[in-house]
Amino acid sequence: MHSDLDADEAWERLRASRSDPPARADTGSRRKTYSAALEQAQQLFHAASVVGPATSPVLAFYGLSQAGRAITAAAWSLKGEDWRLDTHGIKTTGFHLPFPDIEIRTDPSGTQGSFVKVSEVLDSPVWEMDPLRLEDVWDLLPPNLRYPLTTRNRLTPLYTVGGDVGTHEHSLLSVPVCDLPDRVIDAGTREALAYFLTSYPTVAQHESYVTTGTLSLGSEAPPDYTRYNHGGGELRMNWLMPEGVGTGFDGMATGAERLAHLRTLTRGYAGSRYFLPVLPPMERELHPLMAWWAVLYALSMLSRYQPAVWGTLISVDNSRHAVPIERLLERAINHLPVLIADAIIEVST
């Protein structure tokens, strides 16, 4: 988890960038929008930090939405007037359903809605008329690993240690894949792992993994998981390096080369790396900033248009979702400034 200091440092980075805006935000209307949008975003996030969960999702969402305008203003990939945003580009329905089953849809690809356009510059998919359930997007946020909304099988980010890339053992990229769920570890078979990894395409591309060395008749050795005391576990897995890579003195890939390859397989989240699942009907993983965007939009719509329902959901005396919602909103204030600053670098380099 990341502290308030991380958020403060991110806001300092963002404020410092306004005197010399990055990429296409360096002149004209884009520069003015970049600075004004970041100022509004910071004020909205500050306001969200001093109110309770009754209204904080509205303020946090609009803070993120304004930051989105700074992101598109800076983006190299957007030319002409394509950087301008006009609508939300995302819709929420099904408020009569249980909280985890609220439905989220997006506008079509190529339109000017904020969610769609920011997704485009961050190489993140939209899903148009095929709804995603709030729970499915909720589970894509690393801070929610310990805060499930239901007892359904989940697809959550799989953390990996970027500083442990296996430079001494062999010529492969080798890292631990962490936070594997109990249902996969309890099954204990190669087949159960392979089925689970169909939702994690970049993990499924692995070359091998550590096994127990214990063979059953006619089968290969099963995965050798390391269990956590609090539930779940990890498995060290290996990937082939791209052809032509290997500039170390022994002809093997260097640590920097392996880390660079790991970055192609994972998404960054405030200084950490994660393997993310791909949710149907999407063909690639959702960028963490856009997962936050979708969740905060849904919560803000509940707060604005269903205040009585929202009041019940955030009542710690009456709702099992109240504490997870509180923790999510706290982390939004702390994590999103870091993700916003990282996203601006991503679109302007």
Long-range contacts (C-beta under 8 A, 24 or more apart in sequence): 1-143, 1-331, 1-334, 2-270, 2-271, 2-334, 2-335, 2-338, 3-334, 4-334, 6-270, 6-334, 6-335, 6-337, 6-338, 7-333, 7-334, 7-335, 7-336, 7-337, 7-338, 10-337, 10-338, 10-340, 10-341, 11-42, 11-337, 13-341, 14-38, 14-42, 14-70, 14-337, 14-340, 14-341, 14-344, 15-42, 17-344, 21-73, 21-74, 22-74, 22-344, 22-345, 22-348, 23-74, 23-75, 23-76, 23-347, 23-348, 23-349, 24-73, 24-74, 24-75, 24-76, 24-78, 24-83, 24-348, 25-70, 25-73, 25-74, 25-348, 30-73, 30-74, 30-83, 31-73, 33-69, 33-70, 33-73, 34-69, 34-70, 34-73, 34-74, 37-66, 37-67, 37-68, 37-69, 37-70, 37-73, 38-66, 38-67, 38-70, 40-66, 41-66, 41-67, 41-70, 41-340, 42-337, 45-333, 45-336, 45-337, 48-329, 48-332, 48-333, 49-333, 53-314, 53-322, 53-325, 53-326, 53-329, 54-303, 54-307, 54-310, 54-311, 54-314, 55-303, 56-329, 56-333, 57-296, 57-299, 57-300, 57-302, 57-303, 57-329, 58-300, 58-303, 58-304, 60-296, 60-300, 60-329, 60-332, 60-333, 60-336, 61-293, 61-296, 61-297, 61-299, 61-300, 62-300, 63-336, 64-289, 64-292, 64-293, 64-296, 64-336, 64-340, 65-114, 65-293, 67-336, 67-340, 68-114, 68-115, 68-117, 68-118, 68-293, 69-114, 70-340, 70-344, 71-118, 71-121, 71-122, 71-340, 71-343, 71-344, 71-347, 72-117, 72-118, 72-121, 72-347, 74-344, 74-347, 74-348, 75-121, 75-347, 75-348, 76-347, 76-348, 77-120, 77-121, 77-347, 78-117, 78-121, 82-112, 82-117, 83-117, 84-112, 85-112, 85-113, 85-114, 85-117, 85-118, 86-112, 86-113, 87-112, 87-113, 87-114, 88-113, 88-114, 88-115, 88-297, 89-113, 89-114, 89-115, 89-116, 89-117, 89-126, 90-114, 90-115, 90-116, 90-293, 90-294, 90-297, 92-297, 92-298, 92-301, 92-302, 93-131, 94-131, 95-301, 95-302, 95-305, 95-306, 95-309, 99-134, 99-149, 99-313, 99-321, 100-133, 100-134, 100-135, 100-138, 100-149, 100-150, 101-133, 101-134, 101-135, 102-133, 102-134, 102-298, 102-302, 103-131, 103-132, 103-133, 103-134, 104-131, 104-132, 104-133, 104-134, 104-137, 104-294, 104-297, 104-298, 105-129, 105-130, 105-131, 105-132, 115-290, 115-293, 115-294, 115-297, 118-289, 118-290, 118-293, 119-287, 119-290, 121-347, 122-287, 122-289, 122-290, 122-343, 122-346, 122-347, 123-284, 123-287, 124-284, 124-285, 124-286, 124-287, 124-289, 124-290, 125-282, 125-283, 125-284, 125-286, 127-281, 127-282, 130-280, 130-281, 132-279, 132-294, 134-295, 134-298, 136-279, 137-279, 137-286, 137-291, 137-294, 137-295, 137-298, 138-295, 138-328, 140-276, 140-277, 140-279, 140-286, 140-288, 140-291, 141-288, 141-291, 141-292, 141-295, 141-328, 142-269, 142-272, 142-274, 142-288, 143-327, 143-328, 143-331, 143-335, 144-324, 144-328, 145-179, 147-323, 147-324, 147-327, 147-328, 149-321, 149-324, 153-181, 153-183, 154-181, 155-199, 155-277, 155-279, 156-181, 156-277, 157-269, 157-274, 157-275, 157-276, 157-277, 158-200, 158-203, 158-274, 158-275, 158-276, 159-272, 159-273, 159-274, 160-262, 160-266, 160-273, 160-274, 160-275, 162-259, 162-262, 162-263, 162-272, 162-273, 165-255, 165-258, 165-259, 165-262, 166-238, 166-258, 167-252, 167-253, 167-254, 167-255, 167-258, 170-238, 171-241, 171-246, 171-252, 171-253, 172-207, 172-208, 172-238, 172-239, 172-240, 172-241, 173-238, 173-239, 173-240, 173-241, 173-253, 173-258, 173-261, 173-262, 174-236, 174-237, 174-238, 174-239, 175-236, 175-237, 175-262, 176-226, 176-234, 176-235, 176-236, 176-237, 177-203, 177-234, 177-235, 177-236, 177-237, 177-275, 178-234, 179-232, 179-234, 180-225, 180-232, 180-233, 180-234, 180-235, 181-232, 182-231, 182-232, 182-233, 185-225, 185-227, 185-232, 185-233, 188-222, 188-223, 188-225, 189-222, 190-219, 190-220, 190-222, 190-223, 193-223, 193-235, 199-277, 199-278, 199-279, 200-275, 200-276, 200-277, 200-278, 201-278, 202-265, 202-266, 202-275, 203-237, 203-265, 203-275, 205-239, 205-265, 206-237, 206-238, 206-239, 207-238, 207-239, 207-240, 208-237, 208-238, 209-235, 209-236, 209-237, 209-238, 210-235, 210-236, 210-237, 239-265, 268-342, 269-335, 269-339, 270-335, 270-338, 270-339, 270-342, 271-338, 287-343, 288-339, 289-336, 289-339, 289-340, 289-343, 292-332, 292-335, 292-336, 292-339, 295-328, 296-332, 299-325, 299-328, 299-329
